Amino acid sequence: MKKLVVLKLDGDLENGVQVTLEIGQEDERPFREIIGHLPKAPKLALAVHKWQSTYRSLGNSNRAVKAVKVTYVNSITNEVEKCNDAAHKLKKSLNNWLLADPFRTVRETWIKYLSPNDEAQVLIRTSCSQLHQIPWHLWDLIEDYPKAEIALSTSEYQQTARVKAPTYRDKVKILAILGNSVGIDIQKDQLFLKELLDAEPTFLIEPQRQDINEQLWNQNWNILFFAGHSQTENDSGRIYINQTDSLTIEELKYALRNAVSQGLQLAIFNSCDGLGLAYELEALHIPQTIVMREPVPDKVAQTFLKYFLTAFAFDSKPLYQAEKEARLKLHGLEDKYACASWLPVLFQNPATAQPTWDNLGRRFTNICPYCGLFAFREKDAQFFFGRESFTDILVEAVQHQSLVAVIGPSGSGKSSVVFAGLVKRLRDAGQWDIIDFRPSSRPLFSIASAIVSQTEPNRDRINRLDSIQNLVTHLQLFEDALRNVVDDIIRENPDKRLLLVADQFEELYTLCRDPQERKTFLDRLLEAIARCHNFTLVITLRADFLGQALSYRPLSDALQYADLKLGPMTDTELQDAVEKPAALLGVTIEEGLVERILSTVNTEPGNLPLLEFALTQLWAKQLDAKLTHTAYNEIGGVEAALACYAEEAYKQLNFEEKERAQRIFVQLVHPGEGTADTRRIATVSWDGTVKLWNSLGQFMTTLVENKDAIYSVSFSPDGKIIATADIVGNIQLWTPQRKQIATFKAHKGAVYCVKFSPNGKTIATASADGTAKLWNLDGKELQTLKGHKDWVWSVNFSPDGQTIATASSDRTVKLWSLEGKEIKSLNGHKDSVTSISFSPDGKTIATASADKTAILWSIDGEKLQTLTGHNNWIWRVSFSPDGHAIATASKDKTIKLWKILGKELMVLPAHNKAIYSVSFSPDSQEVATASGDGTVKFWARSGELLAVLKGYNSAVTAIALEAVPSGSIALHPTAQTMVTTTSDGTVTLWSRKGEKITTFKGHEDWIWSVNFSPNGQTFATTSKDKTVKLWNLNGKLLRIIKAHDDTVNSVSFSPDGKTLATASWDTTAKLWTTKGQLIRIFTGHLDGVHSISFSPDGKIIATASEDKTVKLWTTEGKLLKTLTGHNAGVFRVQFSPDGKTIATASLDHTVKLWNLDGKELKTYIGHDDSVWSLNFSPDGHTLASGDNAGRLILWNLGLESDGLLAHACDWARDYLENNPNLSKSDRHLCRRIGQKINRR
């Protein structure tokens, strides 16, 4: 096991250094700690400086910003000798220092507890940049330990929260920035990255700042790479991204923070003078960073990168060892490039583990490794475990037999072992052509279709159908027709064998109604088996159909010695089937749970689908990447998981939907006459069958068999007609008594949706052929709606029957008139739109999509709200009959109910860029917004735009309206003063009429916040320049407070105006007098603090942080509560005017309300981007929020009359009053609240 050695150094070379040595195992607490001391060493400091000077004087062609022209008094050989001499003296001085008596105990402890053969990480932790400049690899102890390597770190670091969730191994994603390359060659760097296996580099060549920023925000990266010119300036780094522009790490801070949170683990700056870059990257908690300590020659940079990538990526060595190996190999260049092996330096965040190439590419995934009731297919092979032995037998059999029949009971896994086992193995071997099919109701057509699709993949649909029909005719009329086709395929690829797979062979007996076609089909197969070389037929057959297969003597003879019986899985095989798929995605299983699961799976093979289904349900309930006993209890175990799932789905239906479901079930299952109805569950499958189960999940019987898969069913408004749509494009009309009224061919492709018009006289259909059509009840085509560029998934009528809406795979929704004219196209989804629904009043449209969202639109096409929360495709969306709620059904196996916000929501597309600040007028009737688009806008509460202030040269970052003192001229809001600030540090004072009073340069950098004192005579500004400034209304500077060590993000006056609170990126909040005296520091946040706010009574302070939390404090600094619930940084926090409620705005696109006890009251979902600004109206009735996309939303709170409680009671009332399991007192909890009161 690797050892971790940490040397904490406190001090500098001028005053001496206190040393703490810690030795332990990696990822464990140290088992030995000792303290020593190193004396002051001014001679060592001088030696470091002397070496740096002589090295830089060499002037090798390097990646420094400017080429250094050096005139040598002596020859270059003499200059190199000087450099080497300085290096020798530096090494001697360093080791003499490390032999000092006060340091002896540290050295002896090292030698005692570390063997020279130990693999060790040695971490030098210090905040002194002078100590970082020492070449620590020259320490003789390090040289005596060949498997140890030095890394540097600062004294302070942050423990990054590790999200525990399933992960899968994917390609390592590299963002490679190739900057200014004037005078140097970075093409080789690019080539080395391109040659990496299992990697996906993205190259930004001489990019703009925005390009880098967008890439860091919009994608997840594992490695950040830079090659080009760079330099260190006063412990800060600067990279030159193109021939005119440069960047500091500070300017990329937010984007880099995001990248780290999304999985960035390694930064490589293969450029000059990189210690300053490393210091700043350390502050952003990047796990590992590699830089060059001095100007680096081109050849050295390229060689190091080549050696490092070879050791790390190709040889799979740990990062430490790969960096050390590459560094040591640079000794081979030191005849031309002095001290080349000194240049690479590794920095590490002590809170992070050392990465390997294999785990760099692991990504969070929503994949479920279990297949539920479905068979494993070839694409699922990586998760298919437990049948390896049978697969070996199967692979051997197909090498030597022309017919192999896999026979087993229903649910034994025949299809899985053939496709995920056999087919995967053979395809990977590369010596087989493979064709598969299922007989279906037309076996000759099915096999012909499979063969033509394989042999003529590029033919258009019509020609392909002609080929299929010709082959079907040949198969019907001519002996050896299939043999001839097989021989022809093999002749095309003589080096390969041909495998033909007939899956679910029992369909030949369950679906095919024509005995002659069945016989012909069998004869053609048997002819090919008997006479073709390099050909094997594999069939899967349910054991209960073996008798029917043997009833045809030629087939019976062929099956002699050709069958492989698939029996039950052994305990070990079942254990592998449960444990190994989870382990592949990094998920563990609670101790004893596997044994518990397997104890319920008896030797009946038919239990395998139930086991897999239970595992899919268990997977959905995992906690911290662990499958638990608690979750297993919740799903009902293997025995009842399916029944519980079906029962829950049924409970989610409303009364009308339950009635419809019951009617459909009755049609499917045919209850026997004269017998009592029992609770049963019907399931349909791709095998064309309907199966009946009881409520315990026990299989009862197989019922009706359909000729073609049915995709959609719809009732006419009067319930007298049922329309069905199938996979081949047919529409059939039925009575509820199963009498067929009409059938007609509607489309050339599958029909995914069929709907009746509100008057029941028209039918609309949506199809894979890219069209929707309108029909009368006689099957006459009325209109064809053309305009979509891909499949049309859904179609629906508006309640008045005058508008038709269609949803398509082309990501659009279109509205049409009854005459077929396109009215409008709605664009907003990022993937296929799968479902569409009108609200009962016809004013709102809901759409569902494969992008995992549902969107609400006005009938005019304006996007009102985006609903997020599903983890997979949303298949269906539907309004409740009263229009107050919608339901969404998703591929993530959940159904969600959403309350329509209606009048609670007003959405204004207010600006073209982010809204950084929002402020209400004192009378609550107007809202002012400040935006990155350089404007300030004023809005009436109704949403009407009142005025626009223009003329700013940069983003308007903050706005504040002067408060009107109580009893003053409240009826004259024009008497107020307004302050705006911008990203370039400008402050402007305005009259309420929009007249500019004065403008001045307030700060040297971005101003993040502005706030008036309660008496309106003073205002405060905060800036990226780390200061707070106080001003009077004439713009006179009253005071400068040097408040924090990083950007000051927010300022708030106490209600009495005597103190002010500030929040900063340095993770602290502070309390000050208005004279600038520090009162108190609030510490506890793990990341930057975005926002701070006083409660109206001045007793509580709220802080909002990038660490996703909000904290409530007393003014004495005592932590009262931590509010958790947001999924990203919290950017704003505000108290309601009555002080009873807290509002928060987050980068997770939500706004939340909380009470003072920290309980989450409500989540407002309506923004599609980070929410930057937030404010209550003074009357407390409205909450305004603005987002990064420029959208302003006004939320009607109703807090003044316990509106939240009434809202909650209206939502839960039916449940409380009608649930027989609740006590009488609980049923009456909402009796006098909300809706009931309004009805009196």
Secondary structure, DSSP 8 states (H G I E B T S, - for coil): --EEEEEEEEEETTTEEEEEEEEEETTS--SEEEEEEE---HHHHHHHHHHHHHHHTT--SBSSSS------SS-HHHHHHHHHHHHHHHHHHHHHHTT-GGGHHHHHHHHHH--TT--EEEEEE-S-HHHHTS-GGGSHHHHT-TTEEEEEE-S-----------EEE--EEEEEEE---TTS--HHHHHHHHT-TTEEEEEEES--HHHHHHHHHHS--SEEEEESEEEEETTEEEEE-SSS-EEEGGGGHHHHHHHHHTT--EEEEESSS-HHHHHHHHHTT-SEEEEESS--BHHHHHHHHHHHHIIIIIS---HHHHHHHHHHHGGGGTTTSTTGGGSEEEEE-TTS----HHHHTEEE----S--TTS---GGGGGG--S-HHHHHHHHHHHHH-SEEEEEE-TTS-HHHIIIIIIIHHHHHHT-EEEEEE---S-HHHHHHHHHHHHH-TTS-HHHHHHHHHHHHHHHHH-TTHHHHHHHHHHHHSTTSEEEEEE-STTHHHHT---HHHHHHHHHHHHHHHHH-SSEEEEEEEEGGGHHHHHTSHHHHHHHTTTEEE-----HHHHHHHHHHHHHHTT-EE-TTHHHHHHHT--S-GGGHHHHHHHHHHHHHT-SSSEE-HHHHHHHTHHHHHHHHHHHHHHHTS-HHHHHHHHHHHHHHH---TTS----EEEEE-TTSEEEEEETTS-EEEEEEE-SS-EEEEEE-TTSS-EEEEETTSEEEEE-TTS-EEEEEE--SS-EEEEEE-TTSSEEEEEETTS-EEEEETT--EEEEE---SS-EEEEEE-TTSSEEEEEETTSEEEEEETTS-EEEEEE--SS-EEEEEE-TTSSEEEEEETTSEEEEEETTS-EEEEEE--SS-EEEEEE-TTSSEEEEEETTS-EEEEE--GGGEEEEE--SS-EEEEEE-TTSSEEEEEETTS-EEEEETTS-EEEEE---SS-EEEEEE----TTSSTT-GGG-EEEEEETTSEEEEEETTS-EEEEEE--SS-EEEEEE-TTSSEEEEEETTSEEEEEETT--EEEEEE--SS-EEEEEE-TTSSEEEEEETTS-EEEEETTS-EEEEE---SS-EEEEEE-TTSSEEEEEETTSEEEEEETTS-EEEEEE--SS-EEEEEE-TTSSEEEEEETTSEEEEEETTS-EEEEEE--SS-EEEEEE-TTSSEEEEEETTSEEEEEE--GGGTHHHHHHHHHHHHHHHH-TTS-HHHHTTTTTSTHHHHT-
